[in-house]
């Protein structure tokens, strides 16, 4: 583990001792999904986000969703990538984008089956070792909380 930086080794050792003494009952893992549990690049190509895959085809949530989601992307993405937009304005625009998009996803009935179809498409790939990681969490009954800014 020479490539891992630990900012507070004493705190880490204390946490490890607490977990060994039974503190694992309170242990949970928080993670982002895209580009953390999944690859950012596959065969040299950037992997799209789940929302990008959903937006790419009416096969998932219908052509109306594709049209509406693309319109949101075209409105807000330029703000997201523009370094000249003041941070507070950008923050407000990004919040508005996601709230509007989440409302759209809800109205279009996004459900687990849609996400399974995205995974089955092969466009999203878990990182090497992810399934083993999930198995360890399952074995020790450790909750995994996925917090993702992209859906």
C-alpha positions as CSV (number, residue, x, y, z in Angstrom):
1,X,0.0,0.0,0.0
2,X,2.8,2.4,-0.9
3,X,0.4,4.4,-3.0
4,X,-2.1,5.2,-0.2
5,X,-1.7,8.5,1.7
6,X,-3.0,8.4,5.3
7,X,-3.5,11.9,6.7
8,X,-3.9,10.8,10.3
9,X,-2.2,7.4,11.0
10,X,-3.0,7.6,14.8
11,X,-6.7,8.1,14.1
12,X,-6.7,5.2,11.6
13,X,-5.1,2.9,14.2
14,X,-7.6,3.9,16.8
15,X,-10.5,3.2,14.4
16,X,-9.1,-0.2,13.5
17,X,-8.9,-1.1,17.2
18,X,-12.5,0.0,17.8
19,X,-13.7,-2.0,14.8
20,X,-11.9,-5.1,16.1
21,X,-13.5,-4.6,19.5
22,X,-17.0,-4.7,18.0
23,X,-17.4,-1.2,16.7
24,X,-18.2,-2.7,13.3
25,X,-21.8,-2.7,14.4
26,X,-21.7,1.0,13.6
27,X,-19.5,0.7,10.5
28,X,-20.8,1.6,7.1
29,X,-19.2,2.5,3.8
30,X,-20.0,5.6,1.9
31,X,-19.0,5.7,-1.7
32,X,-19.7,7.5,-5.0
33,X,-20.7,5.1,-7.7
34,X,-19.6,6.4,-11.1
35,X,-15.8,6.5,-11.6
36,X,-15.3,5.2,-8.1
37,X,-16.9,1.8,-8.1
38,X,-17.0,1.8,-11.9
39,X,-14.2,2.5,-14.4
40,X,-13.8,6.0,-15.8
41,X,-12.2,4.7,-18.9
42,X,-12.5,1.3,-20.7
43,X,-10.2,0.5,-23.6
44,X,-9.0,4.1,-23.6
45,X,-12.6,5.6,-24.0
46,X,-14.3,7.6,-21.3
47,X,-17.2,5.7,-19.9
48,X,-20.5,7.6,-19.9
49,X,-22.5,8.3,-16.8
50,X,-25.7,6.4,-16.1
51,X,-27.6,9.6,-16.9
52,X,-25.8,9.9,-20.2
53,X,-26.7,6.3,-21.1
54,X,-30.3,7.0,-20.2
55,X,-30.3,10.2,-22.2
56,X,-28.7,8.4,-25.2
57,X,-31.7,6.2,-26.1
58,X,-35.4,6.2,-25.8
59,X,-35.1,2.4,-25.1
60,X,-34.9,3.2,-21.4
61,X,-37.4,5.9,-20.4
62,X,-38.8,6.8,-23.8
63,X,-38.2,9.4,-26.5
64,X,-39.8,12.2,-24.4
65,X,-37.4,11.7,-21.6
66,X,-34.4,11.8,-24.1
67,X,-35.7,15.1,-25.5
68,X,-36.4,16.7,-22.1
69,X,-33.1,15.4,-20.6
70,X,-31.1,16.6,-23.5
71,X,-32.7,20.1,-23.3
72,X,-31.7,20.2,-19.6
73,X,-28.2,19.1,-20.5
74,X,-27.9,21.8,-23.3
75,X,-29.1,24.5,-20.9
76,X,-27.0,23.6,-17.8
77,X,-23.9,21.9,-19.0
78,X,-22.4,25.1,-20.5
79,X,-22.8,26.7,-17.1
80,X,-21.2,23.7,-15.4
81,X,-18.0,23.8,-17.5
82,X,-17.7,27.6,-17.8
83,X,-14.9,28.7,-15.4
84,X,-16.1,32.4,-15.7
85,X,-19.5,31.7,-14.1
86,X,-19.3,32.8,-10.4
87,X,-19.3,29.9,-8.0
88,X,-22.6,30.8,-6.3
89,X,-24.4,31.2,-9.6
90,X,-22.9,27.9,-10.8
91,X,-23.9,26.2,-7.5
92,X,-27.5,27.4,-7.8
93,X,-27.7,26.4,-11.5
94,X,-26.4,22.9,-10.7
95,X,-28.9,22.4,-7.9
96,X,-31.7,23.6,-10.2
97,X,-30.5,21.2,-12.9
98,X,-30.4,18.2,-10.6
99,X,-33.7,18.9,-8.9
100,X,-35.4,19.4,-12.3
101,X,-33.8,16.3,-13.7
102,X,-34.7,14.2,-10.7
103,X,-38.3,15.4,-11.0
104,X,-38.1,14.3,-14.7
105,X,-36.8,10.9,-13.8
106,X,-39.5,10.5,-11.2
107,X,-42.2,11.5,-13.7
108,X,-40.8,9.1,-16.3
109,X,-40.9,6.2,-13.7
110,X,-37.2,5.4,-13.4
111,X,-36.9,2.2,-11.5
112,X,-34.5,-0.6,-10.7
113,X,-35.2,-2.4,-14.0
114,X,-34.1,0.6,-16.0
115,X,-30.8,0.7,-14.2
116,X,-30.4,-3.0,-14.7
117,X,-30.9,-2.4,-18.5
118,X,-28.1,0.2,-18.4
119,X,-25.8,-2.2,-16.6
120,X,-26.7,-5.0,-19.1
121,X,-25.8,-2.7,-22.0
122,X,-22.2,-3.1,-21.0
123,X,-21.6,0.7,-21.1
124,X,-21.0,0.8,-17.3
125,X,-18.4,-1.5,-15.8
126,X,-17.5,-2.2,-12.2
127,X,-13.9,-1.9,-11.3
128,X,-11.8,-5.0,-10.8
129,X,-12.4,-6.2,-7.3
130,X,-15.7,-4.5,-6.8
131,X,-17.7,-7.7,-6.6
132,X,-15.3,-9.1,-4.1
133,X,-15.6,-5.9,-2.1
134,X,-19.4,-6.2,-2.2
135,X,-19.1,-9.9,-1.0
136,X,-17.0,-8.8,2.0
137,X,-19.6,-6.2,2.9
138,X,-22.4,-8.7,2.5
139,X,-20.5,-11.4,4.6
140,X,-20.0,-9.0,7.5
141,X,-23.3,-7.2,7.1
142,X,-21.7,-3.8,6.5
143,X,-24.0,-1.4,4.8
144,X,-22.9,0.4,1.6
145,X,-24.4,3.8,1.1
146,X,-23.9,5.2,-2.4
147,X,-24.0,8.9,-2.6
148,X,-23.8,10.1,-6.2
149,X,-24.1,13.5,-7.8
150,X,-25.0,12.0,-11.1
151,X,-28.1,10.0,-10.1
